[in-house]
Amino acid sequence: MMNKILALTCPPVLILLMRKIQDLVGKKIAAGKLRDTRRLHLACGSNVISGWSNVDFKDAVGVVGVDLTTGIPVASDSVELVFCEHFIEHVPLAVGGRFLAECHRLLKSGGTLRISTPDLKKLLEVYSAGNIAEWNDVGWKPATPCAMINEGFRSWGHAFLYDEDQLIDALKKAGFGNMKRVGWRESAVPGLSNLECRPFHGDLIVEATKGA
């Protein structure tokens, strides 16, 4: 309600300034909550993982509120593991690149990012096969193959879908090395197994390690 009142009574410049101040204050509060974190679960939604610092856009029980598109208030070279499931497809490519660079910045040398996102190649394969029932178990029931591919690109706030080459390239540009595609809920890195909460539909899951 207060934001609506401000929008009606305040000049746009003042509104932007107040929002920036709110963001800075929010980041400072979040930084305090995340000061000693070693395992960071980003864009957690309702999937709160025990033993991790769970972060999403708004504060909730067990969740620290952070706008991940404007930076992550965690010290550089301080985190051992980062996990992020189905977030990067919701932001434009350039914003996704900055997000990956932030993940690289806050990880310790030898730390690992595990990132999961819908696979563009899988969507195209399902479209070519005409299998519109592929995602029925998660409530997505497109009427036709054409509707499926349009919804896959545009629904749920999707902004950019990755294939493996594109995601690997984005991780490389963010500074990561030793990148590899891994199986659903499988990992050779202690702490990164059995994390995904979504049913598996050919998701693109990559682990990337920060070098020395």
N, C-alpha and C positions, 0 to 999 in steps of 0.2 A: 504493500500500500504506500509506504513512504517513497519508494522509487517512482511510483506513478505520480504522486504529488510533486516530487522534484521535477519530473519531466514536464509538468504543466506550468510550473512557476519559476523555474530557474533557467538562465541562459545556457545554451548548449556547451559553451566553453567551461562554465562552472560545473555542469554535470560531469563532463569528462574529467575535470580536475578532482572532483569528489570521488569518482569511481577509481581513479588512479590512487588516491590516498587510501581508499578502502582496500584496494588490492595490495598495496604496500604493507598496510597494517595486518591484513590476512596472511601475507607471506611471512611476516615477522613472527606471528603467533604459530604458524605451521612449522617454521624453522625451529622454534623451541621444542615442539612436540617431536620433531624428527631428528633432534640433535645427535642422539646416540644410535640411530638406526644402522643396521648392518644388512638387513634384507628388506628390499623395497618393492612392494606390490602396487603398481601404478594402474590407474583407471580400474579400480577393483570392483566397482558397482556394488552389488550385494554379496559378492564372494569374498568374505572376510577370512583371511587365512591366519590361523594361529601361529605365533612366532615371527610374523612379518609386520612391518609398518604398512598398513593399507591406506591408499591414497585415492581420492576421487574428487570430483568437482565441488561437492558440498560436504561439510562435516556431518557425520552420523555416528551412531554407536560403533566404536572400533575403527572409525574412518577419519582421516585427517583431510580437511578440505583444501585443495590446491587446484588452481587453473593451470593444467599442464602445458597449455599453449603459450604461457608467459614465463616459463622457467620453473625449476624445481628447487625449493629452498633447502638444499642439503649441501654440506661442504664438499669440495672437490676431493677426489681420491679417498673417500671415506666408506664406501658401500661395497659389500662383497658380491651380492646378487641382486639383480633387478628382474622382475617378471611383469609382463604386460600382455594382456589378452584382449584382442579385438578393440583396439583404440586407434591405431595409426591410420586405419582406413577412413576415419571420421574427420580427418583434417587434410587440408591441401598438401600437396607434395612438399612445398617449401617449409611449411610448418612442421610436417613430419620429419624433415631433415634436421631442423633445429631441435626437435624433441629427442631424436637419436643422439645428437651431439651433446645434449644435456645429460643423457644417460651415460655417455662415454666419460664426460667430465667428472661426474660424481663417483664413478666406479674406481676402486683401487686397481693397481696393476695386477693383472691376473684375474680380476673380477669378470663375471659373465652376465650378459643380458640375454634373457629368453623372451622372444617376442612371437606372438601368434596373431594371425590375421587371415581373413578369407583369401583364398588363392584364385586369382583371376583365371589361371589356366583351368582349374577345376570347374569354375562357372562356365567357361566356354565349352569344355568337354561335355558337361551335362546338357547345355543348350543344344549342342550338335546331336546328342543322343535323343533329345526330346523328352528327357526324363523330368517332367515337372513335379514329380512326387518326391524328389531327392530330399527336400528339407521339410516335408510334412510333419515330421516328429517334433520340430521346433516351432510349428505354427505358421510356417511360410508355405502358402498354397497358391502359387501363381496360376492364372487361368490358362496361359499358353506359354510356349517356349519364348516367344517374343516378349511377353509381359515379364517373364522370369529374368531375362537378361537386363531389361530396363530397370526393374525393381532392384536387382542385384547391384547396379551402379548407383541408384538414386535414393533408395529407401533407407530408413533408419539413420538418416543424416550422413550417409556415405559420401565422401568427397574424392577419394582416390583409391583404386584397388591395385594391389601389387601382384606381380608374378615373382618367381624366385629370383630371376636375374635383377629385376628392379630393386627388390628389397636388399639383396646382397650389395648392389652398387650404392644404395643409400647408406647402408651400414659402413661400407668402406669409406665413403666421403665423410662420415661422422668420425672416422678415426679408428674403427674397429679392425681387428685382424682375426684370423683363425675362425672364420664363419662357416657354419655348416647347417644344413637342414636336418632336423631331428624328428623322431616319431612322437605321436600324441601321448602325453603323460610319461614319456621316456626320456631319460637323460643319464649321461655318464658323470655329470657334475653333481656332487652331493648337495641335496637341498632343492634341486630343480625337477625332480620326478613327481608325477601325480598331482600336478598343479591345475591343469586345465579343468574348468567346470562345465564347459559347453560340450554337447555331443559332437563327436568327430565327423566332419564331412569334408575330408581332404584339405583341412586347414593348412596354411603355410606357416610352419613353426621353425624358427631359426635361432640358434644360439651363437652369440658373438662374444669373443673375449677381448678385453683390453690388454694390449701388450705393454712391455716395460717402457 
